[in-house]
Amino acid sequence: MHFRFTTTIRPVFMAIALLLSGAASYGQSTPVTVAVGPVNPMPAGAIQISRLMDVPWSNLPPGSVVLVGPGNQPGPITITSQGTAAQPITVRAALATQPPIIGSAIDFQGAAYVKLKNMVVDGSPWASVVVRRGSHHLTIDHNTLRNSDQGLSISDGAGTGHQITNNLIEGHRTGGIGIGLVNASPTDRTRIAGNLIRNNGHHGIELNASNYLVEYNTTTGNGMAIGGTSGIHIYAKDAAENSGDDNIIRFNFSYANHDRIAYDGNGIQIDQWCDRNVVENNVVWGNDGAGIIVFDASDNRVVGNTAIGNMRDPKRGLWGAGELIVSTFSPAVDRTRNNLIANNVLVSTRADVPALFVDAATNDNPNTIGPNFMSNRQGGWLLQRGTGMTRVAAELDALAGTTGNLGTAVSFMDEANPLGHGMRLQHTPPGLGVRLPGMHRDMMGGAPLKGYSLFGAYYTAPGL
């Protein structure tokens, strides 16, 4: 181990020795402050260490703080610390404006109640941050994860209750955030919120897992390295795998995601064998594929989303095209059923792309399609359901099998500024949508008040 002593050697050395041994002078419940590298000002009584990888992680008492000064730090850094809910252990940059740069993975193994804040991981041959082997209740907040094999990985027997918040996750060879066969607790979900996830080679967020809450994220520019990707992707390998169920995807922006190789590039996808997920109040636009697709999945709720100008891939065939797609792989699988598709605003900007597409194999399954607010700015199809297609607003209810569907022109408050909530409807629609059990506030926190239109990611007051 490498230590830097700025006072007399003996007291600091003894402090480290006592910490490592858990001696009574500190006690297991007495927090300590560890300063790594050039920390200025130096906290009184801080234990000083040169390298982050030399911190005695397993011996840090709950409530301890590790301050990391600016500069480069080698790795990987394996963190095994055990804080508590009342006294988490915090690992953070000493100065948020001068974060340290870690050149390899930060690897949490068996850790609990640890907060990682204001760090930069750049160029790791593995994921920038790895959460595994029973680690639970970690907070990964306001970090920059970039140019590594993957952004953040939760896998290999990790636990639940994590907070993955407000991070910049960009430029990774594979995915931005990947959850691999680690189901969260339905009463203590892992939350992925407020992150900017951009320009990664695979999915922006891949949920091969259940019971996650994904909200207020922005995913963009992902998917150029391989085919079959989406901005947010809910996935299960097969029917036997216990994964991809009961997730909540809400209040996200997902735009300009790519697939120039295969048949995806969607804003949000609920993939095969993924059931009982909620996709609500998201805004999706300008993706190579669909804004939202439900594919061989059952009992999902896709409600109150706004999709415009998707299906951008110029090389993509038009089979199954739509701002929102409800479809199956083949009649032999045919498990897209009992889904609720309602209150969505769907605006196609291509005459040959319907606002809403339900394929022939799915068409006779028990799904609720509508009411939705559909528009096609090129005068093309509003709804295709099986072999039935219409451009006429008055025909929508009969074809959808529900009442209250709309097919008029759609205008937004500030269409050029979606990230600034410009995709609010400029005028109150001629219909209100359907009031559903469990409706929450919209993307800007507006309540579903009586008389408001409930179409889209933002509720609209009467009289506009």
Buried (B, 14 or more C-beta within 10 A) or exposed (E): EEBBEEEEEEEBEEBBEBBEEEEEEBEEEBBBBBBBBBBEEBBEEBBBBBBBBBBBBBBBBBBBBBBBBBEEBEBBBBBBBBBBEEBBBBBBBBBEEEBBBBBBBBBBBBBBBBBBBBBBBBBBEBBBBBBBBBBBBBBBBBBBBBBBBBBBBBBBEBBBBBBBBBBBBBBBEBBBBBBBBBBBEEEBBBBBBBBBBBBBBBBBBBBBBBBBBBBBBBBBBBBBBBEBBBBBBBBBEEEEBEBBBBBBBBBBBBBBBBBEBEBBBBBBBBBBBBBBBBBBBBBBBBBBBBBBBBBBBBBBBBBBBBBBBBBBBEEBEEEBBBBBBBBBBEEEBBBBBBBBBBBBBBBBBBEEBBBBBBBBBBBEBEBBBBBBBBBBBEEBBBBBBEEBBBBEBEBBBEBBEBEBBBBEEBEBBEBEEBEEBBBBBEBBBEBBBBEBEEBEEBBEEBEBEEEBBBBBBBBBEEEE
